[in-house]
Amino acid sequence: SVYTTACVAARILGRMKITRSIPEKRLCISSPDYRLRAEAIFSLAEMKDLKSLPTMLNLLKPDSNPYVLVKLFGAMEKMVPPSKINLFFVHCIGINCHLCWPVNLCYLQLQL
């Protein structure tokens, strides 16, 4: 047996494209653990799980965790063709995250 944390497990399952883990990872998108939430989002994106995209997009809020938002933008890059993403600068926010670097985030709109 191998033991690990849930966020590392989500990352590994995504990289290995273990599709039977998709239902559990969809539940993890709502986890209070921001690292698990971020890794589940990115993992689902690696498996191109478009059904989870609306739930992911609900996390695009100014008060969201910066780590989750960065993973979310990376996930959208994997899931949505660039021609379908229409950036617009309605409201930009600056976030100073103690975990990473200062990040400027803007809302975006998807034309699916």
C-alpha positions as MATLAB code, in Angstrom:
seq = 'SVYTTACVAARILGRMKITRSIPEKRLCISSPDYRLRAEAIFSLAEMKDLKSLPTMLNLLKPDSNPYVLVKLFGAMEKMVPPSKINLFFVHCIGINCHLCWPVNLCYLQLQL';
ca = [
       0.000    0.000    0.000;
       1.013    3.572   -0.637;
      -0.211    6.385    1.591;
      -0.361   10.009    0.565;
      -2.392   13.157    1.071;
      -5.628   13.687   -0.828;
      -4.253   16.560   -2.909;
      -1.255   14.517   -4.057;
      -3.544   11.573   -4.817;
      -5.767   13.820   -6.966;
      -2.696   15.045   -8.879;
      -1.401   11.505   -9.461;
      -4.796   10.183  -10.586;
      -5.075   13.047  -13.073;
      -1.614   12.540  -14.519;
      -2.302    8.836  -14.913;
      -5.746    9.643  -16.385;
      -7.594    7.258  -14.056;
     -11.115    8.076  -15.238;
     -12.901    6.076  -12.555;
     -11.736    8.758  -10.074;
     -13.719   11.516  -11.834;
     -16.867   11.354   -9.622;
     -14.827   11.687   -6.423;
     -12.777   14.533   -7.864;
     -15.927   16.391   -8.860;
     -16.912   16.294   -5.194;
     -13.461   17.577   -4.219;
     -14.015   20.789   -6.193;
     -16.161   21.933   -3.253;
     -13.721   20.810   -0.571;
     -12.801   23.274    2.184;
      -9.161   22.179    1.657;
      -7.925   24.643   -0.956;
      -5.025   22.410   -2.053;
      -7.326   19.452   -2.650;
      -9.769   21.707   -4.502;
      -6.983   23.079   -6.733;
      -5.479   19.682   -7.549;
      -8.911   18.169   -8.242;
      -9.662   21.006  -10.668;
      -6.383   20.589  -12.514;
      -6.700   16.807  -12.514;
     -10.184   16.948  -14.038;
      -8.852   19.309  -16.681;
      -6.086   16.880  -17.565;
      -8.798   14.315  -18.238;
     -10.850   16.860  -20.240;
     -13.900   16.457  -17.978;
     -16.080   19.181  -19.493;
     -19.020   18.270  -17.241;
     -17.143   19.761  -14.291;
     -16.382   23.054  -16.066;
     -19.514   24.946  -14.845;
     -18.702   24.022  -11.237;
     -15.132   25.169  -11.747;
     -16.258   28.485  -13.204;
     -18.352   29.144  -10.107;
     -15.051   29.480   -8.233;
     -14.128   32.610  -10.228;
     -14.715   35.122   -7.462;
     -12.504   37.914   -6.159;
     -12.390   36.333   -2.705;
     -11.292   32.906   -3.959;
      -7.982   31.469   -2.834;
      -5.197   32.666   -5.187;
      -3.682   29.166   -5.419;
      -7.037   27.744   -6.528;
      -7.498   30.538   -9.075;
      -4.067   29.986  -10.609;
      -4.794   26.240  -10.939;
      -8.235   27.067  -12.335;
      -6.768   29.270  -15.078;
      -4.274   26.516  -15.896;
      -7.122   24.014  -16.047;
      -9.112   26.178  -18.429;
      -6.071   26.453  -20.660;
      -6.090   22.643  -20.920;
      -9.857   22.263  -21.359;
     -10.981   25.153  -23.543;
      -9.528   26.098  -26.937;
      -8.049   29.631  -26.892;
     -10.509   30.735  -29.585;
     -13.361   30.131  -27.118;
     -11.916   32.323  -24.358;
     -12.795   35.978  -24.568;
     -10.933   38.019  -21.946;
     -12.502   41.204  -20.791;
     -11.318   43.576  -18.127;
     -14.501   44.370  -16.268;
     -12.933   44.172  -12.858;
      -9.352   43.293  -12.054;
      -8.179   42.418   -8.602;
      -4.717   42.415   -7.136;
      -3.959   39.680   -4.655;
      -0.883   39.369   -2.482;
      -0.653   35.736   -1.597;
       1.626   34.555    1.200;
       2.036   31.274   -0.702;
       3.183   32.674   -4.013;
       3.810   35.955   -5.848;
       1.505   38.969   -6.268;
      -1.140   38.012   -8.806;
      -3.400   40.200  -10.913;
      -6.550   38.350  -11.855;
      -9.297   39.408  -14.219;
     -12.665   37.899  -14.900;
     -13.008   36.041  -18.147;
     -15.902   34.924  -20.252;
     -16.148   31.644  -22.127;
     -18.016   31.326  -25.375;
     -18.868   27.615  -25.357;
];
